[in-house]
Amino acid sequence: MSVLAPLHDRLRSRLGPVASPVGLAGALLLLIATFLPWSTYAGFPGKMLNTVPGGARLYVLLLALFAVLFVLAVPGRARALRGASSFALTITILTVLFIGYAGGGLVNCGVGAWVGLAGALVYYVGAQALLVDDGPAPARELPAAPWRPAVEILLVVALAFLVLFVFVIGLGIPTANIASGVDHKLGGAVSLNDLTNESQFLSFLLLVTGAVLALARLGLAASLGLVTKKHSKVLVGAGLVAAAVFPFTQSGNGYSLRIAASIGVFAAAAVGLNIVVGLAGLLDLGYIAFFGVGAYFAALVSGSVTSVLDVHLPFGLVIVLSALISGLFGVLLGAPTLRLRGDYLAIVTLGFGEIFRITVNNLDGSAGPSLTNGPNGVSNIPDLVLPGGFSFGTNHTLFGVDLPFQANYYWLEVILVAVVMTAFLRLAESRIGRAWVAIREDELAAAATGINTTRLKLLAFALGATLAGAAGAVDAHVVKVAAPDSFTFLESALLLAAVILGGMGTVQGALLGATVLYLLPEKLRFLQDLRLLVFGIVLVLIMRLRPEGLVPSKRRAREFHEAGGHADGLSAPPGHHAGVPS
Amino acid sequence: MSTVLEATAVTKRFGGLTAVKSVDLTVGEGEVVGLIGPNGAGKTTFFNCLTGLETPSAGTVLYRGNALPTRPDLVTKAGVARTFQNIRLFPNMTALENVIVGRHSRTKAGVLSAVGRGPRYRREERESEEKARELLAFVGLGKVRNELAKSLPYGDQRRLEIARALATDPGLLLLDEPTAGMNPKETAETKTLVRAVQDRGIAIVLIEHDMRFVFGLCDRVAVLVQGEKLMEGPPAQVQADERVVAAYLGTPTEGEESA
């Protein structure tokens, strides 16, 4: 961070020559510490008392292993070390603070915690003091050999399953609660057990971020990027398989499948919003309303006993109609408002989002026509039944594994996300997508280049709404209810945050952003009242450290990190009128 | 020689200010016409009236005999392309992408064919890219096609803007100060480029302050002063005209004349 830059400069000038031994010593100390007890408090579980590293200690240990880079002369190692050590230090500090907080005082920290803190600090200092300042390591390719394609494909498949593995571990962190079937939303008293288990999610997130960052700086991300680009079809296939396999890893745990399905809905909507915001650059703050239109329509025509309409359309038709009606709403709202730009558009869409919520809240028969049951919403949506008689509401046993009924909805969700992602990717790389980006970059120039800006902006708005409508229809079936509470401004803001945090203009970004944004508040519940505060702090930190988002599009990464010369990149140099006759 | 552009009595008023006062301009097939005049003479406003960025308060603009629409994308589609005085590229797109966007009005793929990716879609994409590569090579930017527009040197940005305009298959190209801010070498290169564009059978109207550039390049020069066309004619005639000199340098007062 730039705030620390003067400190780092001083470290470099004082310690530069001995940085490697110092850093190595620190990392070694940290390694030893992970085998010592970190807590003296007997009632403190969380794998802190014994001498076998687990939980946060294991995470720190993994990051300490990067210290071998002090003695290996590979390109990018200084920056990788700085990344790994700062994340190791952050996790250590957080854990020490947490043991102190949960146990009632820092006195509860065991000898391991203090040794670890000292080690992490020295590790960090050593890494920062390194005199080598190499840029990002270049992408490397495997040596050309007959086995290369096979190994590359293997790597791509392994990558997909590694992501699945990380997701499963991350999702499974508060194991104790899920196993005992306690729903966090309902659970009243928070035990110490919850605290330690869930507190590790943040540490886990830091570990993943730190490790990915360090590996990326060693050139691994760029090299993998080359390979995945070459075998993009394999990546898609492996990704789908990994996603489909996920229910088998959950040993019949319906709760986590439900969370995964919700992440899917959230991600699909985020990808749709990414068209509007990421590609066309239209700030839509009321996007959740389109999602709501889809959800309400699906709820009303799917045979719910609480629906005022006594119809039960087949699901295939419902999803198409929901998408189309939502798209129509997009056009209706877009046509008059898209003349506005920037902040004004944001305010108007914000207003429309609220109008939708308030309207469905009032269409209860007393304040308005009876349609939506007001605040109660349309509930008891029956389980989906496929034409063959396959009901989504029943548990199944597949390959000898018990699958709770939530797995069916999860798979439906995987299909939805795959469809939405394909649509997005193909549109982004087409004539239409380029026109959207051109409009975002310079609307006047886009018009002068032959782009019908009004029409294309409306198209972006309508398509975003269509995808949101489809996602909403599926969501109504997953949660079995459509109620006004689910379509608040906060939801629109969260979706927007997912797009920006993940990286504007990419599907991977929207997916990752949606996952993090959905899981983080879930996993931070142990903080109770402080939950949203910490959530906010994490978001601010991410945007401070990585303004282009977690997985930015190539264009956006360059936008933030390539010296464009002038602030706006295109202003005329001084002496603009050098050609004026004198 | 058939006419490409026929602007008659084009007038643009902003409230009480008349920026362009009943200006006529005719451009023949393959002709290069210069538009000069002191700052604030209404040259760019006149361009904006031609390209649909401003709607003229009065007057008619015909392109190959048909009235030009007053919406910029339709003007471009009709065959009139332009560049801007202060370069307006898509800064965060690559040079190649900038030019491919220029093909927008000449291609058709809609949402369904973009998602479906049928053979027709792929052929159209391939053709767009080939055309864009060819144009980049034509303006001399073949080697930097994957650079971001904003990271190109100033002179290259101007060339890129011309390549993007050419990608729309124009019959008439309007250049707004193509050499502004350029050094003599770049100016000379731009002159060669404009000639090459002319050789492609495209008529050109250019606004320019570099008189050597204008008089060495244009078949005809029109002078705009305070929104009105002062005169029009071959370079030599315009250059020699006292009124033009007066418009740029002012009329000498009696005392100065004798000094």
HADDOCK unambig.tbl for C-alpha pairs under 7 A between the chains (distance, minus, plus):
assign (segid A and resid 423 and name CA) (segid B and resid 115 and name CA) 5.72 0.50 0.50
assign (segid A and resid 426 and name CA) (segid B and resid 114 and name CA) 6.24 0.50 0.50
assign (segid A and resid 426 and name CA) (segid B and resid 115 and name CA) 5.34 0.50 0.50
assign (segid A and resid 427 and name CA) (segid B and resid 114 and name CA) 5.86 0.50 0.50
assign (segid A and resid 427 and name CA) (segid B and resid 115 and name CA) 6.11 0.50 0.50
assign (segid A and resid 430 and name CA) (segid B and resid 114 and name CA) 5.96 0.50 0.50
assign (segid A and resid 431 and name CA) (segid B and resid 104 and name CA) 6.75 0.50 0.50
assign (segid A and resid 431 and name CA) (segid B and resid 109 and name CA) 6.81 0.50 0.50
assign (segid A and resid 434 and name CA) (segid B and resid 101 and name CA) 6.45 0.50 0.50
assign (segid A and resid 435 and name CA) (segid B and resid 101 and name CA) 6.41 0.50 0.50
assign (segid A and resid 438 and name CA) (segid B and resid 90 and name CA) 5.97 0.50 0.50
assign (segid A and resid 441 and name CA) (segid B and resid 90 and name CA) 5.26 0.50 0.50
assign (segid A and resid 441 and name CA) (segid B and resid 91 and name CA) 6.78 0.50 0.50
assign (segid A and resid 442 and name CA) (segid B and resid 90 and name CA) 6.13 0.50 0.50
assign (segid A and resid 445 and name CA) (segid B and resid 88 and name CA) 5.94 0.50 0.50
assign (segid A and resid 445 and name CA) (segid B and resid 89 and name CA) 6.93 0.50 0.50
assign (segid A and resid 447 and name CA) (segid B and resid 72 and name CA) 5.59 0.50 0.50
assign (segid A and resid 447 and name CA) (segid B and resid 73 and name CA) 4.97 0.50 0.50
assign (segid A and resid 448 and name CA) (segid B and resid 72 and name CA) 5.08 0.50 0.50
assign (segid A and resid 448 and name CA) (segid B and resid 73 and name CA) 5.53 0.50 0.50
assign (segid A and resid 448 and name CA) (segid B and resid 76 and name CA) 6.42 0.50 0.50
assign (segid A and resid 449 and name CA) (segid B and resid 73 and name CA) 6.51 0.50 0.50
assign (segid A and resid 449 and name CA) (segid B and resid 76 and name CA) 6.42 0.50 0.50
assign (segid A and resid 449 and name CA) (segid B and resid 102 and name CA) 5.51 0.50 0.50
assign (segid A and resid 449 and name CA) (segid B and resid 165 and name CA) 6.74 0.50 0.50
assign (segid A and resid 450 and name CA) (segid B and resid 72 and name CA) 6.96 0.50 0.50
assign (segid A and resid 450 and name CA) (segid B and resid 73 and name CA) 3.91 0.50 0.50
assign (segid A and resid 450 and name CA) (segid B and resid 74 and name CA) 6.64 0.50 0.50
assign (segid A and resid 450 and name CA) (segid B and resid 76 and name CA) 5.09 0.50 0.50
assign (segid A and resid 450 and name CA) (segid B and resid 77 and name CA) 5.90 0.50 0.50
assign (segid A and resid 450 and name CA) (segid B and resid 102 and name CA) 7.00 0.50 0.50
assign (segid A and resid 450 and name CA) (segid B and resid 104 and name CA) 6.35 0.50 0.50
assign (segid A and resid 450 and name CA) (segid B and resid 105 and name CA) 5.17 0.50 0.50
assign (segid A and resid 451 and name CA) (segid B and resid 73 and name CA) 5.35 0.50 0.50
assign (segid A and resid 451 and name CA) (segid B and resid 104 and name CA) 6.42 0.50 0.50
assign (segid A and resid 451 and name CA) (segid B and resid 105 and name CA) 6.51 0.50 0.50
assign (segid A and resid 452 and name CA) (segid B and resid 73 and name CA) 5.62 0.50 0.50
assign (segid A and resid 555 and name CA) (segid B and resid 92 and name CA) 6.25 0.50 0.50
assign (segid A and resid 555 and name CA) (segid B and resid 93 and name CA) 6.93 0.50 0.50
assign (segid A and resid 559 and name CA) (segid B and resid 92 and name CA) 6.39 0.50 0.50
assign (segid A and resid 564 and name CA) (segid B and resid 150 and name CA) 5.81 0.50 0.50
assign (segid A and resid 564 and name CA) (segid B and resid 151 and name CA) 5.11 0.50 0.50
assign (segid A and resid 565 and name CA) (segid B and resid 151 and name CA) 6.99 0.50 0.50
assign (segid A and resid 569 and name CA) (segid B and resid 91 and name CA) 6.74 0.50 0.50
assign (segid A and resid 569 and name CA) (segid B and resid 150 and name CA) 5.01 0.50 0.50
assign (segid A and resid 570 and name CA) (segid B and resid 87 and name CA) 6.68 0.50 0.50
assign (segid A and resid 570 and name CA) (segid B and resid 150 and name CA) 6.02 0.50 0.50
assign (segid A and resid 571 and name CA) (segid B and resid 86 and name CA) 6.97 0.50 0.50
assign (segid A and resid 572 and name CA) (segid B and resid 86 and name CA) 6.57 0.50 0.50
assign (segid A and resid 573 and name CA) (segid B and resid 181 and name CA) 6.83 0.50 0.50
assign (segid A and resid 575 and name CA) (segid B and resid 181 and name CA) 6.05 0.50 0.50
assign (segid A and resid 576 and name CA) (segid B and resid 180 and name CA) 5.88 0.50 0.50
assign (segid A and resid 576 and name CA) (segid B and resid 181 and name CA) 4.38 0.50 0.50
assign (segid A and resid 577 and name CA) (segid B and resid 180 and name CA) 5.89 0.50 0.50
assign (segid A and resid 577 and name CA) (segid B and resid 181 and name CA) 5.97 0.50 0.50
assign (segid A and resid 578 and name CA) (segid B and resid 180 and name CA) 6.81 0.50 0.50
assign (segid A and resid 578 and name CA) (segid B and resid 181 and name CA) 5.71 0.50 0.50
assign (segid A and resid 579 and name CA) (segid B and resid 180 and name CA) 6.31 0.50 0.50
assign (segid A and resid 579 and name CA) (segid B and resid 209 and name CA) 5.60 0.50 0.50
assign (segid A and resid 579 and name CA) (segid B and resid 210 and name CA) 4.48 0.50 0.50
assign (segid A and resid 580 and name CA) (segid B and resid 209 and name CA) 4.91 0.50 0.50
assign (segid A and resid 580 and name CA) (segid B and resid 210 and name CA) 5.66 0.50 0.50
assign (segid A and resid 581 and name CA) (segid B and resid 209 and name CA) 6.65 0.50 0.50
assign (segid A and resid 581 and name CA) (segid B and resid 210 and name CA) 6.25 0.50 0.50
assign (segid A and resid 581 and name CA) (segid B and resid 211 and name CA) 6.53 0.50 0.50
